[in-house]
């Protein structure tokens, strides 16, 4: 997808032009069914996906009880105030980093009643001159189970929508892995 421009030449919001792939929706259903079967709940902490994972997980009829809550922490201040992340860590490591993704997952557990949390932070589109478009960090934490799992993906310049959909696929895979343990 390419960025759309308005009459003034300024970028406009880019919408997802296609519906989510059926396979992604099916995977979300399977994740929710597995969590339901184990009587576990899920929380999300999202940045570059802007709440899409939470929306996907709450869209499945009959499984709303599995989703505890979602945190959309797009700016650094939200990561600090909503998830309890030290602003100095964000400043030092950057909002798009392994360290911040891990703290986001831990913060989502600390500020929820969920058993499993998944965090996503990345650059869905072009950022600053030193920001890698398509770089996304993920973390998945399980309550009372040690250090969260981390994953780093380099999706490349596939557009904001493409990065966000790819991020949802990785996020669901990480929750599936956590549910197997």
C-alpha contacts under 8 A as a table, 3 or more apart, distances in Angstrom:
res1	aa1	res2	aa2	distance
1	X	158	X	7.13
1	X	159	X	5.23
1	X	160	X	7.47
1	X	161	X	7.03
1	X	162	X	7.42
2	X	159	X	6.36
3	X	11	X	6.57
3	X	12	X	7.36
3	X	13	X	7.96
3	X	14	X	6.34
3	X	159	X	7.93
4	X	11	X	5.87
4	X	12	X	5.72
4	X	13	X	7.37
4	X	14	X	6.57
5	X	8	X	7.63
5	X	9	X	5.25
5	X	10	X	5.52
5	X	11	X	4.48
5	X	12	X	5.47
6	X	9	X	5.23
6	X	10	X	5.69
6	X	11	X	6.27
6	X	12	X	6.04
7	X	10	X	7.46
14	X	160	X	7.57
14	X	161	X	7.71
15	X	161	X	7.29
16	X	19	X	7.14
16	X	161	X	5.49
20	X	24	X	6.70
20	X	25	X	7.05
20	X	165	X	7.45
21	X	24	X	5.32
21	X	25	X	6.67
22	X	25	X	5.15
22	X	26	X	6.08
23	X	26	X	4.98
23	X	27	X	6.07
24	X	27	X	5.05
24	X	28	X	6.24
24	X	168	X	7.82
24	X	169	X	6.55
25	X	28	X	5.05
25	X	29	X	6.32
25	X	56	X	7.34
26	X	29	X	5.10
26	X	30	X	6.29
27	X	30	X	5.00
27	X	31	X	6.16
27	X	172	X	7.07
28	X	31	X	5.09
28	X	32	X	6.18
28	X	56	X	7.04
28	X	57	X	6.33
28	X	172	X	6.64
29	X	32	X	5.15
29	X	33	X	6.03
29	X	57	X	7.86
29	X	60	X	6.57
30	X	33	X	5.03
30	X	34	X	6.11
31	X	34	X	5.17
31	X	35	X	6.21
31	X	172	X	7.03
31	X	175	X	7.11
31	X	176	X	5.96
32	X	35	X	5.07
32	X	36	X	5.96
32	X	57	X	7.36
32	X	63	X	6.49
32	X	66	X	6.56
33	X	36	X	4.97
33	X	37	X	6.08
33	X	63	X	7.48
34	X	37	X	5.10
34	X	38	X	6.37
34	X	179	X	7.01
35	X	38	X	5.17
35	X	39	X	5.93
35	X	40	X	4.97
35	X	41	X	6.50
35	X	42	X	7.97
35	X	66	X	6.70
35	X	179	X	6.78
36	X	39	X	4.85
36	X	40	X	6.10
36	X	41	X	7.63
36	X	63	X	7.38
36	X	66	X	6.08
37	X	40	X	7.80
39	X	66	X	7.77
40	X	66	X	6.60
40	X	114	X	7.32
40	X	115	X	5.76
40	X	116	X	7.46
41	X	65	X	7.54
41	X	66	X	4.58
41	X	67	X	5.51
41	X	68	X	5.83
41	X	113	X	7.82
41	X	114	X	4.84
41	X	115	X	5.29
41	X	116	X	6.36
42	X	66	X	6.25
42	X	67	X	4.94
42	X	68	X	5.54
42	X	69	X	7.28
42	X	114	X	5.11
42	X	115	X	6.08
42	X	116	X	4.87
42	X	117	X	5.59
42	X	118	X	7.81
43	X	67	X	6.25
43	X	68	X	5.37
43	X	69	X	4.95
43	X	70	X	5.43
43	X	71	X	7.89
43	X	108	X	6.42
43	X	109	X	7.17
43	X	112	X	7.16
43	X	114	X	5.64
43	X	115	X	7.85
43	X	116	X	6.34
43	X	117	X	4.66
43	X	118	X	6.59
44	X	53	X	7.33
44	X	54	X	6.44
44	X	69	X	6.64
44	X	70	X	4.56
44	X	71	X	5.99
44	X	105	X	7.64
44	X	108	X	6.63
44	X	117	X	5.42
44	X	118	X	4.95
44	X	119	X	5.82
45	X	70	X	5.88
45	X	71	X	4.60
45	X	72	X	5.97
45	X	73	X	6.83
45	X	104	X	6.18
45	X	105	X	6.56
45	X	108	X	6.06
45	X	117	X	7.40
45	X	118	X	6.23
45	X	119	X	4.54
45	X	120	X	6.47
46	X	49	X	5.90
46	X	50	X	5.92
46	X	51	X	5.96
46	X	53	X	7.74
46	X	70	X	7.63
46	X	71	X	6.14
46	X	72	X	4.93
46	X	73	X	5.91
46	X	74	X	7.14
46	X	119	X	5.59
46	X	120	X	4.91
46	X	121	X	6.37
47	X	50	X	5.43
47	X	51	X	7.60
47	X	72	X	5.91
47	X	73	X	5.17
47	X	74	X	4.36
47	X	75	X	7.57
47	X	120	X	5.96
47	X	121	X	4.95
47	X	122	X	7.04
48	X	74	X	6.64
48	X	120	X	6.87
48	X	121	X	5.52
48	X	122	X	5.42
48	X	123	X	6.31
48	X	124	X	5.86
48	X	164	X	7.27
49	X	52	X	5.52
49	X	53	X	7.07
49	X	120	X	7.15
49	X	121	X	7.79
49	X	124	X	7.71
49	X	164	X	5.45
49	X	167	X	7.55
50	X	72	X	5.86
50	X	73	X	7.81
50	X	74	X	6.79
51	X	54	X	5.22
51	X	55	X	6.16
51	X	70	X	7.23
51	X	71	X	7.48
51	X	72	X	5.65
52	X	55	X	4.92
52	X	56	X	6.03
52	X	164	X	7.93
52	X	168	X	7.74
53	X	56	X	5.05
53	X	57	X	6.16
53	X	168	X	6.14
53	X	171	X	7.97
54	X	57	X	5.15
54	X	58	X	6.10
54	X	69	X	7.70
54	X	70	X	5.81
55	X	58	X	5.20
55	X	59	X	6.05
56	X	59	X	5.28
56	X	60	X	7.41
57	X	60	X	6.30
57	X	64	X	7.81
57	X	67	X	6.88
58	X	61	X	7.75
58	X	63	X	7.45
58	X	64	X	5.66
58	X	67	X	6.73
59	X	64	X	7.86
60	X	63	X	5.84
60	X	64	X	6.96
61	X	64	X	6.80
62	X	65	X	7.77
63	X	66	X	5.64
63	X	67	X	7.60
64	X	67	X	5.64
65	X	68	X	7.09
67	X	114	X	7.86
68	X	112	X	7.11
68	X	113	X	6.72
68	X	114	X	5.67
69	X	112	X	7.07
69	X	114	X	7.86
71	X	82	X	7.43
71	X	108	X	7.35
72	X	78	X	7.99
73	X	76	X	7.28
73	X	78	X	4.89
73	X	79	X	5.17
73	X	82	X	7.40
74	X	78	X	6.74
74	X	79	X	7.45
75	X	78	X	5.42
75	X	79	X	6.63
76	X	79	X	5.12
76	X	80	X	6.41
76	X	87	X	7.47
76	X	90	X	7.05
76	X	95	X	6.66
77	X	80	X	5.11
77	X	81	X	6.07
77	X	87	X	7.54
78	X	81	X	5.12
78	X	82	X	5.46
78	X	83	X	7.46
79	X	82	X	5.63
79	X	83	X	5.36
79	X	84	X	6.85
79	X	85	X	6.00
79	X	104	X	7.19
80	X	83	X	5.68
80	X	84	X	4.82
80	X	85	X	4.37
80	X	86	X	5.97
80	X	87	X	5.87
81	X	84	X	5.51
81	X	85	X	7.32
82	X	111	X	7.93
83	X	103	X	7.98
83	X	104	X	6.25
83	X	107	X	4.45
83	X	108	X	6.04
83	X	110	X	7.80
83	X	111	X	6.74
84	X	107	X	6.04
85	X	89	X	7.37
85	X	90	X	7.60
85	X	100	X	7.71
85	X	103	X	6.32
85	X	104	X	7.10
85	X	107	X	7.09
86	X	89	X	5.38
86	X	90	X	6.78
87	X	90	X	5.09
87	X	91	X	6.14
88	X	91	X	4.94
88	X	92	X	5.89
89	X	92	X	5.04
89	X	93	X	5.79
89	X	94	X	7.45
89	X	99	X	7.89
89	X	100	X	7.33
90	X	93	X	5.44
90	X	94	X	4.86
90	X	95	X	5.21
90	X	100	X	6.48
91	X	94	X	5.46
91	X	95	X	7.44
93	X	96	X	7.84
93	X	97	X	6.26
93	X	99	X	6.99
93	X	100	X	7.40
94	X	97	X	5.84
94	X	100	X	7.40
95	X	100	X	5.96
95	X	121	X	7.10
95	X	122	X	7.85
96	X	100	X	6.76
96	X	101	X	7.35
96	X	121	X	5.45
96	X	122	X	5.08
96	X	123	X	7.33
96	X	135	X	7.93
96	X	136	X	7.01
96	X	137	X	6.63
97	X	100	X	5.38
97	X	101	X	6.21
97	X	121	X	7.54
97	X	122	X	7.91
97	X	137	X	6.21
98	X	101	X	5.20
98	X	102	X	6.21
98	X	137	X	5.94
98	X	138	X	7.55
98	X	139	X	7.98
98	X	150	X	6.99
98	X	151	X	7.96
98	X	152	X	7.50
99	X	102	X	5.25
99	X	103	X	6.30
100	X	103	X	5.02
100	X	104	X	5.99
100	X	121	X	7.98
101	X	104	X	5.04
101	X	105	X	6.37
101	X	119	X	5.93
101	X	120	X	6.43
101	X	121	X	6.22
101	X	137	X	6.00
101	X	138	X	5.72
101	X	139	X	5.49
101	X	150	X	7.68
102	X	105	X	5.29
102	X	106	X	6.32
102	X	119	X	7.54
102	X	138	X	7.60
102	X	139	X	5.29
102	X	140	X	7.66
102	X	148	X	6.35
102	X	149	X	7.83
102	X	150	X	6.92
103	X	106	X	4.98
103	X	107	X	5.84
104	X	107	X	4.99
104	X	108	X	6.09
104	X	119	X	5.81
104	X	139	X	7.74
105	X	108	X	5.17
105	X	109	X	6.52
105	X	117	X	5.53
105	X	118	X	5.60
105	X	119	X	5.04
105	X	139	X	5.83
105	X	140	X	6.01
105	X	141	X	5.70
105	X	148	X	7.27
106	X	109	X	5.26
106	X	110	X	6.18
106	X	117	X	7.55
106	X	141	X	6.38
106	X	148	X	7.51
107	X	110	X	4.89
107	X	111	X	6.01
108	X	111	X	5.26
108	X	112	X	6.05
108	X	117	X	6.12
108	X	118	X	7.95
108	X	119	X	8.00
109	X	112	X	5.24
109	X	113	X	6.80
109	X	114	X	6.06
109	X	115	X	7.15
109	X	116	X	7.06
109	X	117	X	6.01
109	X	141	X	7.51
109	X	143	X	6.83
110	X	113	X	7.80
114	X	117	X	6.88
114	X	143	X	7.75
115	X	142	X	5.81
115	X	143	X	5.15
116	X	140	X	7.08
116	X	141	X	5.63
116	X	142	X	4.53
116	X	143	X	6.24
116	X	175	X	7.63
116	X	178	X	7.68
117	X	140	X	5.56
117	X	141	X	5.20
117	X	142	X	6.59
118	X	138	X	7.14
118	X	139	X	5.69
118	X	140	X	4.42
118	X	141	X	6.53
118	X	171	X	6.82
118	X	174	X	7.86
118	X	175	X	7.09
119	X	138	X	5.41
119	X	139	X	5.15
119	X	140	X	6.42
119	X	171	X	7.95
120	X	136	X	6.95
120	X	137	X	5.90
120	X	138	X	4.70
120	X	139	X	6.89
120	X	167	X	7.67
120	X	171	X	7.66
121	X	136	X	5.70
121	X	137	X	5.39
121	X	138	X	6.60
122	X	134	X	7.05
122	X	135	X	5.50
122	X	136	X	3.94
122	X	137	X	5.97
123	X	126	X	6.85
123	X	127	X	6.51
123	X	131	X	7.26
123	X	132	X	6.82
123	X	133	X	5.32
123	X	134	X	5.41
123	X	135	X	5.57
123	X	136	X	6.30
124	X	133	X	6.24
124	X	134	X	5.31
124	X	135	X	7.43
124	X	136	X	7.73
124	X	159	X	6.97
124	X	160	X	4.71
124	X	161	X	7.66
124	X	163	X	5.40
124	X	164	X	6.50
125	X	133	X	5.40
125	X	134	X	6.62
125	X	157	X	7.18
125	X	159	X	6.04
125	X	160	X	5.01
125	X	163	X	7.87
126	X	131	X	7.33
126	X	132	X	7.44
126	X	133	X	5.15
126	X	157	X	7.94
127	X	130	X	7.74
127	X	131	X	5.31
127	X	132	X	7.27
127	X	133	X	6.66
128	X	131	X	5.16
132	X	135	X	5.62
132	X	156	X	7.80
133	X	155	X	7.87
133	X	156	X	5.85
133	X	157	X	5.58
134	X	153	X	7.69
134	X	154	X	5.51
134	X	155	X	4.60
134	X	156	X	4.46
134	X	157	X	5.76
134	X	158	X	7.24
134	X	163	X	6.00
135	X	152	X	7.38
135	X	153	X	5.81
135	X	154	X	4.63
135	X	155	X	6.29
135	X	156	X	7.04
136	X	152	X	5.90
136	X	153	X	5.30
136	X	154	X	6.55
136	X	155	X	7.74
136	X	167	X	7.43
137	X	150	X	7.28
137	X	151	X	5.89
137	X	152	X	4.61
137	X	153	X	6.46
138	X	150	X	5.61
138	X	151	X	5.12
138	X	152	X	6.33
138	X	171	X	7.09
139	X	148	X	6.05
139	X	149	X	5.38
139	X	150	X	4.42
139	X	151	X	6.39
140	X	148	X	5.26
140	X	149	X	5.18
140	X	150	X	6.65
140	X	174	X	6.49
140	X	175	X	6.81
140	X	178	X	7.42
141	X	145	X	7.57
141	X	147	X	7.01
141	X	148	X	4.21
141	X	149	X	6.48
141	X	178	X	7.95
142	X	145	X	5.41
142	X	146	X	7.62
142	X	148	X	6.87
142	X	178	X	7.06
143	X	146	X	7.86
145	X	148	X	7.89
155	X	158	X	6.95
155	X	163	X	6.35
155	X	166	X	7.54
156	X	163	X	7.94
158	X	161	X	7.85
158	X	162	X	5.41
158	X	163	X	6.26
159	X	162	X	5.19
159	X	163	X	6.17
160	X	163	X	5.27
160	X	164	X	6.13
161	X	164	X	5.11
161	X	165	X	6.17
162	X	165	X	5.28
162	X	166	X	6.10
163	X	166	X	5.09
163	X	167	X	5.96
164	X	167	X	4.97
164	X	168	X	6.28
165	X	168	X	5.09
165	X	169	X	6.49
166	X	169	X	5.17
166	X	170	X	6.49
167	X	170	X	5.17
167	X	171	X	6.06
168	X	171	X	5.01
168	X	172	X	6.14
169	X	172	X	5.34
169	X	173	X	6.28
170	X	173	X	5.05
170	X	174	X	6.24
171	X	174	X	5.17
171	X	175	X	6.36
172	X	175	X	5.11
172	X	176	X	6.11
173	X	176	X	4.99
173	X	177	X	6.24
174	X	177	X	5.04
174	X	178	X	6.27
175	X	178	X	4.98
175	X	179	X	6.16
176	X	179	X	5.10
176	X	180	X	6.45
177	X	180	X	5.25
177	X	181	X	6.93
178	X	181	X	5.56
